[in-house]
Amino acid sequence: MNCSLLDGEDFFSNKFQTFDHKQLHKFTWNFAKPAEPVQFCCSFILEDGTMCGKQCHGKKCLGSHLYGAHKYCPEAYINIICNQCPFCEKPFANTSAANRHIETAQNNGCCPTFASKSNAHLAPVRPPLEITCRHLDCLESFETLALYNHHIRNNHPLW
């Protein structure tokens, strides 16, 4: 089976080249590949004052490196200990959704409000068995999630 495709140099003159179907697939695959993978560099400052500098191929890889090698976690994520935002107290389906919410809130300077009807009543809040502030300068324990949320709002605000 043969396919027609506009070829590189002849593209603007609207001349068609004929390719075998396998060659066409190979051409489009090679065309879609980026020249070099995007590099993300770790800018964490080490104890000796130098920058780590580890090269990662993506944001997720860099995030895993920061947490695994340097025990670094973005401040917004430190506040999330369950599926509820400690600032607006809205429950989410899971902690990942709560993390996305808090990241948006940090970027906007407040928790986002939604015009559509919320399904928050469908997501029960699931607090951890031990409720402890994860900020390294604090590490205070709490008996209830409400006390923890109050502590976060008053002592570790994001905006």
N, C-alpha and C positions, 0 to 999 in steps of 0.2 A: 504494500500500500504506500503510495506517495502522498506527501502533503506539500502545500505551497506555503512559503513564508517569505516575508520581506527580508532581504539579507542586508547586513551592516552597511556597506558602501553604497549599495543600490537602493537603500531605503528611501531616500529623498527623491529619486528619479522614478519611483513606483515600479521598478522592474522586479519580477518575481523569480525566485530560485526554487528549484524542486529538490526536496530532501526525502530520503528514505525515512519512514516513521521512526525507526530506532535512532537515526542520526538527529532527527528533530528533537526527540526526547533528550538526547545527550546535549544538544545545543542549548535547550531551554534550562536544563539542570545546571550546566556550567555558567550560563548567563545569570542565573539567580543567586549563585554563590557570591558572598562578599569577598573582596580581595584579601582582607585580613580581619580576624575576629576583633571585636571591640574589646579593649583592655580597660579594666577598672583597677586602680592602684590604691592600696591600703595607705591611708594617711595618718594612721594611729601613731602617736608619739610614744616611744618606748621610754623606759626609766632612765636610760643614758642620754636622753634628749634627741635621739635620732628618729627619723621616720621609718616605719616598718617597710613600706615600699613593695610588699608582695603584690604581684600581678594576678588578677583574676579575670576569667573570661566572661563574667556576667555579674549582675547585681546580686543575684541569689548566692552565687559563689562567694562574693565579697562579704555579704551579710553573714554567711556561715563561718567564714574565716574570722571576721571581727568578733563574733560570739565565741567561737571555739578557741581561738588563740589568745584573744585579749579580754574575754568575758565582757565585751561591750554590747550593750543593748540600747537602742534609741530610747530617750527619756519617755516618750509617749507610751511605748510598749511596756515600760517598767510599771506604769500605773495600772495596767490591765491584769487582774488576777483571776478573772472569771469572764463570763459572757455579758457583763454589765458595764456600761460606762460609769466611772466614778464621779463624773461631773454632772451629767444630765440624768443619770440613773436609768437610762433606757436599756432594756435587755435585748440581746442579739441571739441569733441562732447558735453561734459558737464564738470562741475567743478570737478567731481570725477576723470575723466580721466586726467585732468590737475594736480590734486593732486598726482596721481600715477606717472605722468611724473616728477614732481618736486621732489618727494621722490627719484626716481631713479637718478635724476640729482644730488641731494645732496649726495647720496651714491657714485656716480661715480666721483664727482668733476666737472662735466659739464653736459650740456643738452645732452641727447642721440641723435645720428644721426641715421636715418633709411635708409637702402639701398633701400627699396622698395619705389615705387612712393607714395607720400603722398596724402591723401584725405582731406587735411587741407582746400582746397578751398571750400569744401562742408559744412564746419562748420563755419557759420558766428560768429564773435566775439560779445558777448552779455555783454557789460559792465553794471555795476549797475548804478542806477540813481544818487547816491551819491558816489563819488570815494574818499575814505579816507584810509590812511595808518592805518593798524590795529596794528602796533607795539605800545605797551603801552608807550614807551618813546618818541613817535613821534606824532601820530594822526593828521598829516597834511592832508588837503583836496586838491583835484586837479580838474581842469576843464576838462581834457581829460585823457583817458587811457594811451596815449603815455607819458604824463608827469608823471603819476604814475609809469609806467614801468621804466622810466629813474631814478626816485627817488629810487625805489627798487634796481636797479642794482648798483647805486652809494652809497646808504646809508645803505642798509641791505643785503649785498651779503651773499650767503650761502657757497661759496667756495672761 
